[in-house]
Amino acid sequence: LDRSAKVEEIRAGEDAIADVLGERPVGFRTPSGDVDQETLSILREREYLYDSSVIPSPLMIWTFMLYGKLFIQREDYNLGEFWSVLAPPWPYVPSPGKLYRPADAGESAGPRTLVEIPFSALPGLRIPFYATLMRMLPPRAFDAAVRLHGTRRPILHMLFHLIDLYDMEGSPLGEAMRRAPGLSVPHSRRQAFVAHAFERMSRQGEAVALREVAQQFLAARSGVA
């Protein structure tokens, strides 16, 4: 999309969310994590507090780009900028030059600071906490991943998707999912995984809204107690 089309999509999304919730959103996530500097500049202009689109994982981005070519069969299927996988797996302010690089203290990307809150990833291989991927593992493997992530990192941020909860049996989309590896899972199993993931993570930490995560990060960055 060109810039004007992006602005219109974001504006329409804001209106739809505000109509349901009664307040305007302050956070944003692009479809499939396909974010770029232009999108971030639009969010700053519209006074968003944070974006949460970056997936700092070569396994996720580069493998799923190939997955999209093979199974989704769309030439323009994308999961973000190619080098976004180099981003830190915790909150940061993106550099105006490179999306994946945290801005220096004196560097400014515009009149308003926008916090990027990427999805968490395991150290080393950078396996992302992405429900569709983690659901393919046994529950004990997910529990081990949570332990390995540990509590010393600022945040454990896991991505869930509507397909993790919604029963699409008998619909055209449900039939299409049957042909896609990792998605052809019974609704009951998807629900069971979500329940297990929430229970396991709640034993290790406190659930906090991303709005609060962004506010706390900005306060710490500016030196406010």
Salt bridges, closest charged atoms under 4 A:
GLU8 OE2 - ARG11 NH2 2.49
GLU14 OE1 - ARG24 NE 3.55
GLU14 OE2 - ARG46 NE 2.79
ASP15 OD2 - ARG11 NH1 2.40
GLU23 OE1 - ARG211 NH2 3.24
ASP36 OD2 - LYS6 NZ 2.88
GLU38 OE1 - LYS6 NZ 2.99
GLU45 OE2 - ARG3 NH2 2.75
ASP76 OD1 - ARG74 NE 3.18
ASP104 OD1 - ARG101 NH1 3.75
GLU107 OE2 - ARG101 NH2 3.12
ASP143 OD1 - HIS196 NE2 2.75
ASP164 OD1 - ARG135 NH2 3.42
ASP167 OD2 - HIS187 ND1 3.89
GLU169 OE2 - ARG178 NH2 2.48
GLU175 OE2 - ARG178 NE 3.45
GLU199 OE2 - ARG203 NE 2.79
